[in-house]
Amino acid sequence: MNTQKAVANRIRQLCKEKGFTPNGIANFAAVPQGTVKSILNGESQNPGIVNIKKLCDGFGITLGEFFSTPEFDGLEQEIK
């Protein structure tokens, strides 16, 4: 798994847990719907930390909580 897929999976998981649709969290977090869609569809090579922070604020979690999952912990280093 790569980082882009891990980010997309985490956003989907949080939407499910918190009762948001992808469009709903985009609106609530003031992130363009197209940006959320491109992250979830794997089209965004770099979703940007500012967008992830806005989504975290919308979900009511910290950046640390967003990234503190076994999925992220198990990622291979992308720079070797």
C-alpha positions as a Markdown table, in Angstrom:
| # | Residue | x | y | z |
|---|---|---|---|---|
| 1 | Met | 0.0 | 0.0 | 0.0 |
| 2 | Asn | 1.2 | 3.5 | -0.7 |
| 3 | Thr | 0.6 | 6.7 | 1.1 |
| 4 | Gln | -2.1 | 8.0 | -1.2 |
| 5 | Lys | -4.1 | 4.9 | -0.7 |
| 6 | Ala | -3.6 | 5.0 | 3.0 |
| 7 | Val | -4.8 | 8.6 | 3.2 |
| 8 | Ala | -7.9 | 7.8 | 1.0 |
| 9 | Asn | -8.7 | 4.7 | 3.2 |
| 10 | Arg | -8.4 | 6.8 | 6.4 |
| 11 | Ile | -10.7 | 9.5 | 5.1 |
| 12 | Arg | -13.3 | 6.8 | 4.1 |
| 13 | Gln | -13.0 | 5.1 | 7.5 |
| 14 | Leu | -13.5 | 8.5 | 9.3 |
| 15 | Cys | -16.5 | 9.3 | 7.1 |
| 16 | Lys | -18.1 | 6.0 | 8.1 |
| 17 | Glu | -17.2 | 6.4 | 11.8 |
| 18 | Lys | -18.4 | 10.1 | 12.0 |
| 19 | Gly | -21.4 | 9.8 | 9.7 |
| 20 | Phe | -20.2 | 12.0 | 6.9 |
| 21 | Thr | -20.4 | 11.5 | 3.2 |
| 22 | Pro | -17.3 | 12.6 | 1.3 |
| 23 | Asn | -19.2 | 15.6 | 0.0 |
| 24 | Gly | -20.5 | 16.3 | 3.5 |
| 25 | Ile | -17.1 | 16.4 | 5.1 |
| 26 | Ala | -15.8 | 18.5 | 2.2 |
| 27 | Asn | -18.5 | 21.1 | 2.8 |
| 28 | Phe | -18.1 | 20.9 | 6.6 |
| 29 | Ala | -14.3 | 21.2 | 6.5 |
| 30 | Ala | -14.3 | 23.9 | 3.8 |
| 31 | Val | -12.2 | 21.7 | 1.4 |
| 32 | Pro | -13.3 | 21.7 | -2.2 |
| 33 | Gln | -15.4 | 18.7 | -3.1 |
| 34 | Gly | -13.2 | 18.1 | -6.2 |
| 35 | Thr | -10.2 | 17.9 | -3.9 |
| 36 | Val | -11.8 | 15.3 | -1.7 |
| 37 | Lys | -12.9 | 13.3 | -4.7 |
| 38 | Ser | -9.4 | 13.4 | -6.3 |
| 39 | Ile | -7.9 | 12.1 | -3.0 |
| 40 | Leu | -10.4 | 9.3 | -2.7 |
| 41 | Asn | -10.1 | 8.3 | -6.3 |
| 42 | Gly | -6.3 | 8.2 | -6.1 |
| 43 | Glu | -5.9 | 11.1 | -8.6 |
| 44 | Ser | -4.2 | 13.4 | -6.1 |
| 45 | Gln | -0.5 | 12.7 | -5.8 |
| 46 | Asn | -0.2 | 15.1 | -2.9 |
| 47 | Pro | -3.4 | 16.1 | -1.0 |
| 48 | Gly | -1.4 | 18.6 | 1.0 |
| 49 | Ile | -1.1 | 18.8 | 4.8 |
| 50 | Val | -3.4 | 21.9 | 4.9 |
| 51 | Asn | -6.3 | 20.0 | 3.3 |
| 52 | Ile | -5.7 | 17.0 | 5.6 |
| 53 | Lys | -5.6 | 19.4 | 8.6 |
| 54 | Lys | -8.9 | 20.9 | 7.5 |
| 55 | Leu | -10.5 | 17.5 | 7.2 |
| 56 | Cys | -9.2 | 16.6 | 10.6 |
| 57 | Asp | -10.7 | 19.7 | 12.0 |
| 58 | Gly | -14.0 | 18.7 | 10.4 |
| 59 | Phe | -13.8 | 15.2 | 11.8 |
| 60 | Gly | -12.9 | 16.6 | 15.2 |
| 61 | Ile | -9.5 | 14.9 | 15.4 |
| 62 | Thr | -5.9 | 15.9 | 15.5 |
| 63 | Leu | -3.4 | 15.3 | 12.7 |
| 64 | Gly | -1.7 | 12.8 | 15.1 |
| 65 | Glu | -4.9 | 10.9 | 15.4 |
| 66 | Phe | -5.4 | 10.9 | 11.6 |
| 67 | Phe | -2.0 | 9.3 | 11.1 |
| 68 | Ser | -1.9 | 7.1 | 14.2 |
| 69 | Thr | -3.1 | 3.8 | 12.6 |
| 70 | Pro | -1.5 | 0.5 | 11.9 |
| 71 | Glu | -1.9 | 1.2 | 8.2 |
| 72 | Phe | 0.3 | 4.3 | 8.3 |
| 73 | Asp | 2.7 | 2.6 | 10.7 |
| 74 | Gly | 3.2 | -0.2 | 8.2 |
| 75 | Leu | 4.0 | 1.9 | 5.2 |
| 76 | Glu | 7.3 | 1.4 | 3.5 |
| 77 | Gln | 9.6 | 4.4 | 3.3 |
| 78 | Glu | 9.0 | 6.1 | 0.0 |
| 79 | Ile | 12.5 | 7.6 | -0.1 |
| 80 | Lys | 15.3 | 5.1 | -0.1 |
